[in-house]
Amino acid sequence: MAGRRTLLGISVLVAFGSATPAEAQVERNTSKITLAEAIQRANQVQPSVVQAFGTVRNAQARLRSSAGAFLPSLTMGGNFSNSYSATPSRIDPVTQQVINSSTNSSIGTSLSSNVDLFTGFRRGSERRAAGANRAAAEASLDNARFTQQLTTTNAFFDVLAAEQLLIVREAAVRRADEQLKVSIALLHAGRGIRPDSLRSLVNLGNAQLALLTAQTDLAVAEANLGRLVGAEGPIGAVDDSTLYGVLANVDAAAIRMEALAQAPSVRAAESQASASQASVKAAKAAYFPTLNLGASISFSGSKSSDFTFFQQRQLSLGFNWPLFNRFQREQTITAAAVNAEVADANAAEARRSVVSDVTADLAALEAARLRIGITQTSVVAAQEDLRVRQERYRLGASTIVDVLTSQEALDQAEVDAVNARFDYVRARAALSALLGRPL
């Protein structure tokens, strides 16, 4: 009787445990996008890229303004006035009327122009600084795009990895469920023992918990990808076999040299250093005199002259040379020099950082490539070992502990294979972001 109750209890637990994965499955109806679409959408909505693009627009406007400093200014103006004034009583000699006040209206217009003939080389320095700033802004935009591309790519791979791990966990649940049924069948046939069924039941529960964790990880990854691409909800990833291609050979020395020459982060830092040096030269222009030429022409008339317009012309040549301005020039030059020193240090650090990152990513790429082959072999070996263990268990030549241990080894081998595959594509994506081109 006790044996029957045990069998009944196990059967109930099996039915409950087998139903759990189906009930835990979350209805997924998320839209999916490709990696190229994800990168494009992220670059359109992410603040870092939007800000970098705005910096480029500001730099272009500054360059246009610095070029306009060589052109003369042109200003047009006009005025109209109506005046009233009280005066002592007098007799108009024409009308013989007594006049106690007078009114007058006037109108005028003017056109003036002004041009700097010499500014102590300030305009040329400012134009060179503006050009360097624009180059720095464009390089910073490239760097922001590739940095965001790496972030989006990793989020995209997180979704794909979570999906593949979910498949692995579902397979583990099926294997655990099948093993539990085998253990119960042997117990019913009198060739098994109750602890084997209980161990199989515990193994199934652990597999179901791992499956729930995988489902949660997938939901989190899809939500994060949706946020990055500007969606209000979760976004799935379209799998593509071309994403997992393994590079035939990698020339580490060539990649390091290319990274030092073409890396967006290095180009941005070096362009900023050039812009800072140009700003120092522009600041030193304050020691030189300036020469300015101005011209204007105006026409004015009033009611008292029957609105007869009179012309007035003016031509002026101005010279200005600040001999001493309470050390304000020195303060400006010192600030510009300090900024240039910091920019030079940042450029040097950017070069060192790129070399360090390239070395680390190359090592990670090679290690992941080796792990892919090892883990794939491990999966095949674990599958064969589990097949043998299960057959021996059915024949009574092996214990349930051997079977469950083999199942766990297969589960872990499949997880390791997925992780190795995505470690490789992530390392390749990191190198692509450093170089500013796809690998």
Secondary structure, DSSP 8 states (H G I E B T S, - for coil): -HHHHHHHHHHHHHHHHHHHHHHH-------EE-HHHHHHHHHHH-HHHHHHHHHHHHHHHHHHHHHHTTS-EEEEEEEEEEEEEEEEEEE-TTT--EEEEEEEEEEEEEEEEEEEEE-TTHHHHHHHHHHHHHHHHHHHHHHHHHHHHHHHHHHHHHHHHHHHHHHHHHHHHHHHHHHHHHHHHHHHTTSS-HHHHHHHHHHHHHHHHHHHHHHHHHHHHHHHHHHHTT-SS--EE---GGGG---S---HHHHHHHHHHH-HHHHHHHHHHHHHHHHHHHHHGGGS-EEEEEEEEEEEEEGGGTT--EEEEEEEEEEE--S--TTHHHHHHHHHHHHHHHHHHHHHHHHHHHHHHHHHHHHHHHHHHHHHHHHHHHHHHHHHHHHHHHHHHHTTSS-HHHHHHHHHHHHHHHHHHHHHHHHHHHHHHHHHHHHTS--
